[in-house]
Amino acid sequence: MSQILTAQAAAMLQQYCSQLAKGYGIDPQSLKQQFSVVGPQETRLRQALLESADFLRMITLADVDQIKGQVVDVGIGSIHSGRKASGRFIKEVGVGGHNYELTETDSGALLSWATLAVWANAGNEGEFLRLVNEFINQTFALDMIRVGFNGTSAAANTNPTKNPLGQDVNKGWQQLVSEWNGGSQIIGSAQDKVYFDPAGKGDYNTLDAMASDLINSTIDPAFRNDPRLTVMVGADLVAAAQGRLYQQADKPTEQIAAQQLATSVAGRKAITPPFFPGKRMVVTIPSNLHLYTQRGTRQRSAAHNQDRKGFESQYWRMEGYAVGEYRAYASFDESGVEIKPDPAKEKTEEQTG
């Protein structure tokens, strides 16, 4: 594939840059330098990211003023109705009792000249602009989700080769919960295994049983009956459970049940979010997962990079993750989940058999 920016692609890319600059209210030449995204443009950028990944619309995205502060309370599980003899009853929504901390986050996406040439040939100018916009926004949005589920630390110098899921970009939700109250909301570890075996020789043989155990033993009683509780389940667990059901399914109703397994578990809505670890299960209210950006810190730039033969778009900000209410979050951690029979049970059966 040719690594030349065709005249057609160059013209369309210039039009894209002009529209991008107009949207941010700056001169097109200023795109090459890092510029601040403030005021209404911050809202537009956040909305563009939300529209690029459905899962981001389910969680709580908020702008905050400080790098460190108290988690924003969005009223998860709290009652907002009652009465007061001396006046009106009202439940204030403010800040919670635990803290968040933001860290420098720098995202960069490169579109090769070859890709731009193909897009320019594939459609009209409007289609080209849409493809460029969607690629850049979706790349940034998916990274936000990727780090949220897999981040364990915030390294001074990140290494994407060793940490392809952004493990060293920031502390994500699972890591934050594991550090709270001695990890009381997390079940399973490398030293404490849980066995999932649809054939019935493990600790659990259905996803329903796993999720029910999380809800009844780990989720705080105040949140157990919340209709918003959602089961987030890894693709490996779903595949193992579905595989067993399909093997046994000799009726249409059983086949339908297998197909619905990925959307309903233990009577709750079930989803498999992007970049969610394959053997992890989480029960929580999606809006209980928070992602904060410090207001006024968003910086953008977009320009040709002759050395890399591509068009670069960069997005810098102070960003971090938080959990609104730890007690409304419960999880089987993938490090402690094995999809196979429990060796101890197999050994016992052999001895008794």
Steps between C-alpha positions, in 0.01 A plus 500: 500500500637838401622726777418820313237753600301544179389844387137396553566385856708811574216726387243314710733497800545878469122535505485281812759720673307814404179359649681379813656844553165670443338274756758598761495866399868522403706573191575182296872564535462477878400133474867409466572635846331372812195715576260509795147367475283702736140602557244371246775321307566278805136394494513431127815291532355298787179443302698383198683246716174383655351440157804295398458227764162392637643387833619850587137613495419251774758620753551834677722746314562823689722807487661594829704803605774338706761232429415343837167513673196316630307272267190656350187348658233425240264345754563130430260301718396797714135573569383840384146494640371563853366780715618757750280664764687830481505533120555320173689169488792495260799271449800706400721375218855615563830328569563161653729393778789362296749663270606501137830601340558600138817449302643627172354305209621542141322332206630501145356344183682473169319456168741385229505673164413168338181472707407861426546438126271196514234695690523788254440260209222311674247781524422869488645772720228458763574129535874569530443754779272256682753216483786717631285640780366161606842336498657766720212534747445126530871436555509742792165381642594131492830572673307663784300179543805276453689669784187513718472121502868404490702779661699411810749788533605838364860474379714805428591342165242257365597195297226399250702198387507343846160642595282490187180548701624819665576329830758770582302803378279544806325313779170370367181406683593142592834610641342778707245259647771243577683765708190592703422333833751223451350395168175390667300548178727277288485119498785289367872548454800316362527325839126453556346338191134473404408229248228546239400174335172476307526120531441532875844420643595850613399753764244633251343338196288796380549874462175545691654333803813716481306825470251403771787428737650843435166671556402309812840474671699805391269782382381700800136419592404862431570446127402136439151576370596803293357438151801672345743231616669359191713191454817567300635167389813410305479342156689185608243427772210563261655275234552215746144522632348533154705210367359267764143617436532456124632146549194413705247700299269270305203736505454850354425643846833374633684651204330834567605478865862451393481800269353720775768403748716798402216746570343367819670338800338426838195699393711810441606676184835363384758662274854433380663844471795571268836378634335334799725213622374166374480324836383795713149556630380825656163588645437871543289791379674631184471864611693395813810496277641853473746664263616853582679765297636818651315794351715724282784249452394357164759566230472398133720509193474359148762510225692314231802308617730469201740267679225253588313544170170565665256741657526525878228603741584544868293553812661589835314542832505430873281194546420229752257232611283463808225283643199679643405240761733209567228302679299490175782323315589131521726293279665170425849602393635327190827413677305265726257346249574173322264366233544130571408236758628544854803265527415429864150383408630288214753337734229431759278341236784280384566386854134429575437350156 
